[in-house]
């Protein structure tokens, strides 16, 4: 069984929080063809920004982050990840470190004065976090297919989760209440934020492919919304 880690759980919580924010704004949408209803803001309501710029000396920085930001600083041998206070949920530094130790993480966690928490990870531990996040996104994509097999035939994606190709039954899609673009936007942005992509460089494109023709009949681009 794959181990659950305190940081990985925080990542999953972030995804759920952001998805909930988006769902609240679209729940009451009229049942219209998917090609017109899947417009979402290019930034999730709970903004996730990343500061991936490393110190020119190569030294790590573990300063406090902005209240609503996830900050990632990737060094040569280690990476620091700062989660905002909302994700820490009032836990003490001792509680955070005890939980990490109990779950097998060799990491040091610092609770900042603004309530955010900075995780100092080795390169190996950071890679494990990214692997867990990747697996979570891949599982959520498979869930879309499994829950709506008449609509979605396959969903493929680029290694950086920026480009997705969804092969669909076009008629079934256009008569359904689909929020695929919304869900993939949030998943993509979460992954990119932890991957150190600057906020103004994050985007997600989704190509809809007609299963009967193999042709792209519509494209969603988060930068246009």
PyMOL commands that set and color helices and strands:
alter all, ss='L'
color gray80, all
select helices_A, chain A and resi 6-26+34-37+85-88+93-102+123-147+170-174+180-194+199-201+222-224
alter helices_A, ss='H'
color red, helices_A
select strands_A, chain A and resi 71-74+78-83+108-111+117-122+152-157+163-168+205-210+216-221
alter strands_A, ss='S'
color yellow, strands_A
deselect
rebuild
show_as cartoon
